[in-house]
Amino acid sequence: MKATLATVREARDRRWCILDAGGKILGRLAVRIANVLCGRNKPTYAPHMDEGDFVVVVSPIRHS
């Protein structure tokens, strides 16, 4: 079985990820954000390449 590595062209495919922080546990949300920023959510993840996506965190406003 031959191992394949991601090329630079594949690594440049960055997307925007919008996460809703409402009602989420802070630590779990932080881990998910870190994984998306590092690119660990992609099947072509390689630790030596920058494959991460952009992240926008949205939090609902609470009125009291």
C-alpha positions, 0 to 999 in steps of 0.5 A: 500500500502506497502512502500519499501526501497532500500537494500544495495545490490541495492545501490552498483550498481554504473554506470558511467555517461558521460555528454557533457558540450558543449553549456550547461548552467552552472547552469543547468548542475551543478544541473544535476551533483548533482542529479546524484551524489546523486542518485536522477535519480534512481527510488530507491532513498532514502535520507539516502542511498548513491546510486549516480553514478560516473560522467565524464564531457566532454567539447569540446576544442574551438580553436580561 
